[in-house]
Structures are given as structure tokens and as C-alpha cells.
């Protein structure tokens, strides 16, 4: 076993997972390294953030996934450096790991466009920890509103602002509106949850800019029917505790809001800089056509970390692309092991989906454009189909079926909430 080629895969997201699975029958040793012990189905992460699903419904332990793949060793660790000349990966604690072939699939993180201090007040959504933090903020905002005697302060607690109208921002805003208008209706005595404001701010001229203009218009219409206030051409200029400022046309406007969420930008994992190669503006690695690192054919970079243009079109940072890259990188490794040349990557675009709310979505499938209920059904079955594990699919189907008929969301438990409420109330009293 020790004499077999050693393949190290950094990251067990969609790309890393597919790469390891594609090498299941290969005569190689594989080490999968991830900071987490679970693979996360990120397209449904917003459902955890908005109390629609529990964490185990969209996450699966990495060791369980590979329990029957004997050529895989899983290490829960953080990669702190990569020595491409010495073919060595550095791990936290100072440990090192030599490799014959390396697949870097460390994903992406939030981008605040140089204003990282905004992260404290407007968290993004990339991990389960992020989802738990957002869910906590959302639920405690309603609890604060119930305790608030001043109407102005109460409205600030009942104003939710989502910054960025890509797929994640649209999904968050639409779901928040449904929660306020349906899920929580009748549960509070000092205010009507339907009075909550959900505001979506987008610096560009339309929501879902990656979709065709016609679908962007339909998405906006569906959001507004749900009660979301959509502001396009609104460039955020300041984010602080309790408010967000933005510029629209020549005016600078301010919204008093206690709950802010960031969905405006992403950047490649900082690990990309460890490769000492050319990066694009988003910090992604500019790779060769076969997904390899220029000058290092034994290193492949895939998924959100990779910057690749094919026939004048950039390969999008979406899960289908990451999966295809993972499989292709694995096949190229096998080709090299057999003395064959690596092949250029070709991306097959199977379409784009974005859900807005109950029976509301948009879908682009080739030249076919769908909106409303048909798009929502396509989105529903596509996400259930691609979930990891039979158990996850059954649980999600049951949860969604119940939510569809009842509008209820029961993943609303917040630990230590009373202490948080007490501390924040005392802090505000001291500031008055």
C-alpha cells in the first residue's frame, strides 16, 4: 500500500468528494483533508439558517461517506501551507504530508470588498456555524421586539436587511418574508409578525444577475409578492451595529435594522495564495485547461478556487461545475499514472435554479426558462435527488411536505437565548 501513488485532496466539498469517489477503484492511496468532519450540501444551507431544516438533514459525516472506500484516509485538519516544489502539504500543529498528486478544493469564503469589519454586523452564509449564527439573530430579533416598549426600537428589531441579490440573497429574503407572514403569525402578543420588513439591497441593476433579464424580472415580481422590498442600484457604503447605509443614484440613505445578512460577494479560500501562482481579482487560481496549476501538472485546482475560461465563458462557481471538475481531475491523474496525456476540461451546463419561496422559483434549463410553480418543482426534486444519503432525502421530503401544508418551521431552538436577551437589554440600557 505504501508504494502506491499518494493523492492528497484538500477539501471535501462537492469537488473534493467527487474526486475521491472517482478514484475508488484506482490502485492509489488517498488522503482527504478537511477542517470539518462533515460534507455540507451548501445549496440548502439557507434552509438551516431560516429554521426550515436541521443540520443533519444537509450534512453527512465524511468518515461515514468513505467507510467502504478502503483506499481513503480522512484527516480532520487545517492546511496551513503548500510546498509545490517539495510536494508537501503543511497541517496545523506543524505536521507535514507528502504527495505525488494534489487536488486543491478548499472552496470559497465571504468577500466584504476590503471592509472586513462589516462581518461582525452582517454575517455571511458559507458554513453550518454561519447558518446557526444567522438563525439565532433572526429568532432573537423577534424576541427582542416582543420585549420592546418603544415602537421605533421595535421596528428596528423587525427590519431584516439582506445585502446582495444573488441566489443566496434572494433565497434568504424570500424565506424571511414567509416566516414573518406565515410561520410566526399569531405567536406574539405585542406586535403582528406580518409587520416585519424584509429589505433586499443589490448594488447592480437587477436581482439574480447571472440569470437572463426576463427571469430576473420574474424573480423580483415574486419577491415583491411575498412582501420583500427590493432595492437595486443600491450600493452599500456603511454597515454598523443597528443600521446600514447605502447610496442610490445621488442620495445616501440609511436603514435602521438590527438584523443584517451578507450575500454580496465571495472570494476564493486564502489557501490559494499558498500556491504562489497568478490569481484573479477574486483570489481564484488561474489554472490551465486541464485544471492543473501552471508549471505543476501534478497539482489540480478545482471548484470555487479555480478561475477557468472556456470558449470565452468563465466556468461558474456552482456545485455542478465543482463536481465535474472533481471527476475530471481524478481522471487526469489516472491518465498520467498510465503515461497518457491529460485532457482539457469541458463544462456541461445543466442549468441554473434559484428558489424564492413557497411555489416561487426561477429556472434556466438550456434555452428553457421557467418561473413560479414549475420552476419550484424542478428545484425541489433536483435538490432532493442530489442530497447525500437516502436518510437525508427522506427527512427533507417529510420536512418540506409538512412545511408546504402547514407553513411551520420547527428547527427554531436557540440555546442560551434568555442570557443573550438579558445582556443585550442591559447593554442598551447602559448606553441610553
N, C-alpha and C positions, 0 to 999 in steps of 0.2 A: 504493500500500500504506500509506503514512504517513497518508493521510486516513481510513483505515478505523478504526472504533472499536477502542480498545485495551483488552483484557481481561487482567487480571493474576490469576493463580491461585497462591496461596501454599500449597505442599504438594502432593506428588504421591503421596499415599496413595490409598486406594480412591476417596474423594470427588473429590479433585482430578483424578485420572486420568480418571474417568468424565465429569467436566465438560468437560475439554479434548476428549475424543473426541466428545462430543455436539455440539461446535461445529466439527467437522471441515470441514463444507461451508458454514459461515457466512462472509459477507464481513467478517471481523474479523481483527485481529491479536491473537495470544495469546502471553503470556509466562508460562511455568511456572517457578516459583522453588522450589528445594528445597535443603536443606543437604547431601543425599546425591545421588549420581549414579545411584541405583537406586530402582525401585519395589519395595517389600517385601510379600510375601504373609504378613502377620502371623499368620494362624491356624496356620501351620505353623512359626512361629519356634521353638517349644519343641522341634521335631524337630532343629533345628540345635544348640540348647543341650544336647540329650541325645545328640548324635553319631549321630542317625539319618539326617540328610540333610546334604549340603554346602551352603554358602551360595548358590552359583549355581542350585541347584535351586528356590529360593523367591524369587529376586531377579532382576530384569531391568533393564538399563541404560535410564534414561529416554530418552536420546537415540535409542536403538535403537527404542523403542516408537513414538516420534513421527517416525521417519526419513522416512516418506512423507506426513506431515501438514504441508504446506508453510506453513500459517498459524501454526505453533507455533515459538516460540523458547524454548530451555531455558537457564536460568541456574542454575548451582550456586552458591548464595549463602545467607546467613542474613539474614532480615528483622529489623531492629533496631527499627523503628518504623513506625507508620502514621498519616498525617495525613489524616483523613477529610474535614476542611474543605477542604484543598488538593488532595485526591485524589492523594496522593503516598505511595509506599512507600519507606522508607529501608532501604538494604542495608549490610552490613558494609563497612568501608572508607570510608563516607561517601557512596557513590553513591546517587542517587535515581531513581525510576521513576514517571512519571505514568501514571494510568489513567483510563479512562472508566467501567469496571465492575471490581469487585474480588470475587473469591471467596476467602474465607479458610478453608483446610482444613488447618491446621497440626497437627491431631491432639492427642494427649494424652501425658502423661508420668507418672512414678510419683508417688504420694502417700504420704508416711510420716506423715501426720496431725500435722505440726508437729515430728516427730522426724527431721529430715533427716540427722542424724549416724548414723542406723541404716543409711543407704545404703551406707556403706563396708563393713559387715559382712554385709549381706543385700541383694545386688543384685537389681533388678527385671529384667523382660524386655520391652523395647519395640523394641530395635534389634538389628542384627547384632552390634554391639560388645558389647551386653549378653549376647547368646547365646554369643559366644566366651568372654566372661569367666566365665559360669556353667559352660560346658563345661570350661574349664580348671580351675576349682575342683573340679568333680566328679571329673575324672580324676586330678588330683593328690592328692585325698583318699585314693584307693585306693593310690596310690604311696607316700604318707606312711605309710599303715597297714602296708604291706609292710616298710618300714624300721624301724617302731616296735617296740621290745623290750618296753615296758610295756603290759600288757593294757588297763589303764584308759585310757591315752592312745590306744591303738589303737582302742578302741571309740568314743572321741570323733571320731576321723577317719572312722569307719564309721557315724556318725549324721548323717543328712541331714534337715534341717527345712525344710518349705515352709510359709510363713506366708500364709494366705488360701486358701480353698477355692472360689473361683470357677472358671471354666472353665480358666484358665491354671494355677492351683494344682493342680487335680485332674489335669490332663494331665501336669504335671511330676512329681507324686508317683507316679502310676501308672507312668510310663515309667521313673523311677528304680528302682522296685521290680523291674521287669522286667529292667533292666540288671544289678542286683545278683544276681538269682536265676537268670538265664539267660545273658545276654551274657557276663558275666565269669567264669562258673563254670569252675573248673579252671585259671584263668590265674595264680593267686597260690599261693605255697607256704607262707607263714607264717600264713595265715588263709583261711577259707572266705568268699567274697564273699556267700554267702547269709546270713551272719550280720549283714550291714549292716541298720541300722534306717532306715526312711523314715517320718518323722512329719509329719502334716498338721495344722496348727493353724488353727482357724476361730473367730473371735470370735462369730459368730452361732450359731443353734441347729441348723443343718443345712448340708451341703455343697451347692454349686450352688443358692444361694438364689433365683436367677432362674427356676429350673425349678419345676414343680409338686412338692409334697411327696412324692408317690409315686415320682417319678423321682429325687429327692434320696436317698430311702431305697435305691433300687436302685443308685445310683451309689456310695453308701457301702458297700453289700454287696460290690460288685465291687472296690472299692479294698481292702477288708479281705481278700478272697480272694487278692489279689495280694501281701498281706503288709504293706500300709500301715497304720500306726497312726493312726487318725483321732480327733482330739480337738475336739469342737465346744464352744461356750461357753467357749472358751479365749482370753482377751483378753491379747495380748502387752503386757508392761509394760516390758521392757528387752531390748535387743539389743546385745551386745558381742562382742568377739573371743573365740570359743570357747564361747559359751553364749547361750541365750535364756531369759528368764523370762516366765512368763505366769500370769494369775490365772484360776482355775476355781472357781466357787462362791465360797467364802470363803478358799480356800487359794491361796497363791502358790507355784508350782512352778518348778523350773529344770531345763533340759536342757543337758547338756554336748554340744555339737555344733560341729564345725569348719566345716561347710558349711551355710550358711543361704541361703534364697532368698525373695524378697519377691514376693507376688502378691495383696496385701491391698487395694490401693487405687490408683485412678488420678485424675489431675487434668488439666484442660484445659491446653493449651500456655500458657506465660506470656504469649505474644503476645496473648492475649485481653484482657489489661489495657491494651494499647496502643490498643484501640478506644474507651476512655473511655466505657463504657456499663455497664449493670447486669449483674452476674454472679451465678450461683447459688453454693451452698456449695462446689461442686467447681471453681469458677473458670470455668464454661462461660458463654457469652454467651446472655442471654435474648433470643431473636430473635422476629420477627413470624411470622405463619402462613405467609407466602410465603418464609420463610428469610432475609429481609432484616434488616439492622441497623436498629433503630428510629430514624427520622429520616434514614436514609440508604438509600433504595431501591436505589442503585447498588452497595451492598455486601451480599454474601450470606455467611453463616457456616454451615458445614456440618460433618457428621461429629462426631467426639468433642468438638469445641469448642462445639457448639450445644446449647442447652437449649430443648427444644420439647415441649409437651404437646398431644396431640390427643385430644379426647373423654375427657379425664380421665386419659389414659395417657401417660407420658413415652416419647418415641421413644428406643429403646435405643442405646447406643454400640457398635453392631456393624457389621461390614463391609457387610451388605446395606442397612442404613439409610444408611450413608455413600454407597454407590453411587447409591441412589435420590435422595438429596439432591443429589448432583453433577449428575445428569441434569436434575433439576427446576430447579436454579439456572441451568443453561445455557439451558433452555427459557424461563425467565422473562426472561433477558437478551434473547433473541431477540424475545420478545413486546414488551418495552419499546422495542427498536430499531424495531419496526413500529408503534409507537404504541398497542399493546394493553395492557390491564391484566395485571398479574402474578396468577398463581393460587396459591391456598393449597396447601401440600404435604400429601399424603396418604401415609401409610406403609403399605406392604403387607408384612405379617409372614408370611414363608415358613417360619418355624420356627426352632428352636434346636438346635444339636448340640454335644456335648462327648464327646471320646474319653477313655477311662480307661487302656486298654492293648490288647494283642492280643485281638481278638474281644470287647472290652469298651467299651461306649459307651452314651450315652442320647441320645434324640432326641425333640423335640416338634415335630410337623408338623400344625399346625392343632389338631384335637382328638385326633389320633392320638399315642399315647405308645409309644415303642419303647425297649427296653433289650437289652444283650448283643449277640450276633452280628448281628441285623437292623439295629440302630442303628449298629453299627460299619461295616457295608457301606454304609449310606446316607451316613455321614460320609466314608468312603473315596472313593466316587465323586463326591460333591459337591465335595470339596476338589480332586480331580484335575481336575474339569471347570472350576473357576474359576481354576485356575492360569494365569498369563500365559505364553503361548508354547507351541507344540507340543513343542519340545525339552524344556522343563521337565516337561510331563506324562509324556512317555516315560521320562525319567530317574527321576522319582519313582515311577512304576509299577514299574519294574525294581527300584529300591532297596527298595520296600515288599514286593514279591513275594519277593525274596531274604530280607529280614528276617523275613517271615512264616514261611518254611520253615526258616530256619537260626537265628533269634533273634540274628543277628550285626549289629553296627553298626561300620562301618569308617571313619567320619569321626571318628577318635579321635586324630588327630595334634595334639600340643601342642608348639609351638616354644619352645626355651629352658627346657624343664621341669627339666633337671638343675640349672641355676643357681638356679632358684626353690626347689627342694627343698633345695639346699645352704644357701642364705641363710636359709630359714626354720628349718632344723635348727640352724644356728649361733645364730640369734637366740633360739631357745627355750633352748639350752644356756646362753647368757649370762644368761637370766632365772632359771635354776634356782639 
